[in-house]
Amino acid sequence: MEKVNVSAFLRKYTMIIALVLVVLFFSITTEGKILFPQNINNLISQNAYVFVLATGMLLCILTGGNIDLSVGSVVCFTGAVGAMIMDKNVNVLAAILAMLIIGILIGMWQGFWIAYVKVPPFIATLAGMYAFRGLSNVVLQGLTVSIKSETFIKVFGGGADCYVPDLFGGEGFNMTCMLAGCIAVVILIAMQLKSRINNKSKGYETAPLGSTVAKIVIISAVILWISYKLASHKGIPTALIWILLVLLIYGYLTTKTRIGRYLYAVGGNEKATRLSGINTKKVYFIAYVNMGFLAALAGILTIARLTSAQPTYGQGYEMDAIGACFIGGASAYGGIGTVPGVVIGATLMGVINQGMSIMGMDVNYQKVVKGLVLLAAVAFDVLSKREKK
């Protein structure tokens, strides 16, 4: 019995263990540089698009292992349109709304072909990848368009001063950031205890108290450590606010709402789900509309961080998003995956990228390592399912 429990534990927490080992490895090889406050801040800001896109990609993958290859091009296209609108001195809010609406319309376009015409998602989104990359070049005319709006840059996380201001006016250490971390820990503890009490009152099976306490302590320690590191630099980067909003909203959507249950059901057994009266076409459609919306948001974050729009932006973003999902435990067959898993996957990829960059490793070798990590994650998923059978 003990061996079975150990095996189940390893299957469940493999990627978390891998993340810890990777962080320890790069801490040693970079002489601790990867854990400097500024590098942790950079890790968040530079990978904001991965967290956002991977969250949307998760919903597509849940429907049966489907993916969206067009997200990188959509990021570029929506960013290009927004930059051109702002370049005409149009209101920033209008530009933001235009980008989000365009993203939703693109999602509706691709969702229509996938859900109602039954074009395979790979083909439909591959077509979108080419089309929207081409349209990005048309809009920008092959040029770089700078973002001049300081408000836009500060709100969406670009530039050196894009941090939540310290309400206590401290110098050298941001007390607001540290307080936010403490509040997050209190909320975490309250939610975990409430969930445990509710499950027990309804007669559901609950994890042993010791493992629950250990889980709370470890997560709380990580939150406080990150808060301390960020507070030691400049505080909370505004990009982190958008990441947290997306993760919290979609974490709730996938676990507490009807459409979230439908996504898992379709990925688990589409035919049975359809026969039970659920409109599976609508589920596919919603997944891809949502992906378009989040691609637009990632486009906003990208041009804000880089303070410009270029026809080359977004290249490879789709692979980062897909990789983060699979590394985070999403099944290549659909029906399995969580938002916390996406966080683990995106963080692992970000740490690998940054660690190798600090070490001065060639970009081409970085791609090789990312490819091998992705292959290992998917192979682990396949082998785990084979072992269960």
Secondary structure, 3 states (H helix, E strand, C coil): CHHHHHHHHHHHHHHHHHHHHHHHHHHHHCCCHHHCHHHHHHHHHHCHHHHHHHHHHHHHHHCCCCCCCCHHHHHHHHHHHHHHHHHCCCCHHHHHHHHHHHHHHHHHHHHHHHHCCCCCHHHHHHHHHHHHHHHHHHHHCCCCEECCCHHHHHHCCCCCCCECCCCCCCCCCCHHHHHHHHHHHHHHHHHHHHHHHHHHHCCCCCCCHHHHHHHHHHHHHHHHHHHHHHHHHCCCEHHHHHHHHHHHHHHHHHHHCHHHHHHHHHHHCHHHHHHCCCCHHHHHHHHHHHHHHHHHHHHHHHHHHHCEECCCCCCCHHHHHHHHHHHCCCCCCCCCCCHHHHHHHHHHHHHHHHHHHHCCCCHHHHHHHHHHHHHHHHHHHHHHHHHHC
